[in-house]
């Protein structure tokens, strides 16, 4: 009888410990999922601190599925050669390309793997510049693939 009570109590303690560990784990994951973008947004001075590469236009520097960090910068700090993120005129989403020419009212970009320049981009459409380490953009390979797959599924549903 005493042994049975001991086993029940031991089982209850193990379940309590498991439940506590699960709650702590979920809080950490929730904090990362919801808090990290807010922290990055504040630290990088942009409402969009991360973006997924959805095409091969920036190959070999950035590959489809890479996650890129975006830094908000003033217009005056943009230079030819910077990799920037900008809103598409008349279309959803963003484009991540390199600046090839700066003008008075707009700038021109081009994907590293593309042959032709893009249409001019208004400065107010620039979201930010890719955060760099040395000369290369800071990115996490494959982590943006989740976003790419979600976009592909959404496009398939709308067809």
C-alpha positions in Angstrom: 0.0 0.0 0.0 2.8 2.4 0.9 4.6 1.4 -2.3 1.6 2.1 -4.4 1.2 5.6 -2.9 4.9 6.2 -3.5 4.6 5.2 -7.2 1.6 7.4 -7.7 3.4 10.3 -6.1 6.5 9.7 -8.2 4.4 9.5 -11.3 2.7 12.8 -10.4 6.0 14.5 -9.8 7.3 13.3 -13.2 4.2 14.6 -14.9 4.4 17.9 -13.2 8.1 18.2 -14.2 7.2 17.3 -17.8 4.3 19.9 -17.9 6.6 22.6 -16.5 9.3 21.8 -19.0 6.7 21.9 -21.8 5.4 25.3 -20.7 8.9 26.7 -20.5 9.8 25.3 -23.9 6.6 26.8 -25.5 7.3 30.2 -23.8 10.8 30.2 -25.3 9.6 29.2 -28.8 6.7 31.7 -28.6 9.1 34.4 -27.5 11.4 33.7 -30.4 8.6 33.5 -33.0 6.8 36.6 -31.8 9.5 38.6 -30.0 12.5 38.2 -32.3 10.9 40.0 -35.3 9.9 42.9 -33.1 13.3 43.1 -31.5 15.0 43.0 -34.9 12.5 45.6 -36.2 13.5 47.9 -33.4 17.2 47.1 -33.7 17.4 47.4 -37.5 15.1 50.4 -37.7 12.6 48.9 -40.2 9.2 47.4 -40.0 10.4 44.5 -42.2 13.6 43.2 -40.6 13.7 39.9 -42.5 12.9 38.8 -46.1 13.0 35.4 -47.9 14.7 35.2 -51.3 12.0 33.8 -53.6 13.9 33.6 -56.9 17.4 33.1 -58.3 17.9 36.6 -59.5 20.6 37.4 -56.9 22.6 34.2 -57.4 25.4 33.5 -56.5 25.3 35.9 -53.6 21.8 35.0 -52.4 20.0 31.8 -53.2 16.3 31.0 -53.3 15.2 30.1 -49.8 17.8 32.3 -48.0 16.6 34.5 -45.2 18.0 38.0 -45.4 18.2 40.7 -42.7 17.1 44.2 -43.7 18.4 47.4 -42.2 16.5 50.7 -42.4 18.8 53.4 -43.7 18.4 57.0 -44.8 18.4 57.8 -48.5 21.7 59.6 -48.3 23.5 56.4 -47.2 22.5 54.3 -50.2 25.4 53.6 -52.6 25.8 51.9 -56.0 26.5 48.2 -55.2 24.3 48.1 -52.1 21.7 45.2 -52.0 18.4 46.8 -51.2 14.8 45.7 -50.6 12.0 47.7 -52.2 8.2 47.5 -52.6 7.0 46.6 -56.1 4.9 49.3 -57.9 1.5 47.9 -58.6 2.3 44.4 -57.3 2.4 42.6 -53.9 5.7 41.8 -52.2 9.2 43.0 -52.3 12.2 42.7 -54.6 15.8 42.3 -53.4 18.3 43.6 -55.9 21.6 45.5 -56.2 21.7 49.3 -56.9 23.4 50.0 -60.2 22.5 53.7 -60.6 21.4 56.5 -58.2 19.3 59.4 -59.6 17.8 62.5 -58.1 14.2 61.1 -57.7 14.8 57.3 -58.1 17.3 54.6 -58.4 17.9 51.7 -60.7 18.5 48.1 -59.5 19.4 44.8 -61.1 19.6 41.2 -59.9 23.1 39.8 -60.0 21.9 36.9 -62.2 19.8 39.1 -64.5 20.9 40.6 -67.8 18.7 43.7 -67.8 18.2 46.5 -65.3 14.9 46.8 -63.4 12.5 49.7 -63.9 13.5 52.8 -61.9 12.5 52.6 -58.2 11.3 55.6 -56.3 13.2 56.3 -53.1 10.0 56.1 -51.0 9.6 52.5 -52.1 12.9 51.4 -50.6 12.3 49.4 -47.4 16.0 49.1 -46.5 19.4 47.8 -47.3 20.5 44.2 -46.7 22.5 44.0 -43.5 26.1 43.2 -44.4 29.1 41.5 -42.8 32.1 42.8 -44.7 30.9 43.0 -48.3 28.3 40.1 -48.2 24.7 40.3 -47.1 24.0 38.6 -43.8 21.7 35.6 -44.6 20.7 32.3 -43.2 20.6 29.6 -46.0 17.3 27.6 -46.3 15.5 29.3 -43.4 13.4 31.4 -45.8 12.3 28.3 -47.6 9.3 28.1 -45.2 8.1 31.5 -46.6 8.8 30.4 -50.1 6.7 27.2 -49.7 3.9 29.2 -48.0 3.8 31.7 -50.9 3.7 28.8 -53.4 0.8 27.2 -51.6 -1.1 30.5 -51.5 -0.6 31.0 -55.2 -1.8 27.5 -56.0 -5.0 28.1 -54.0 -5.7 31.3 -55.9 -5.5 29.6 -59.3 
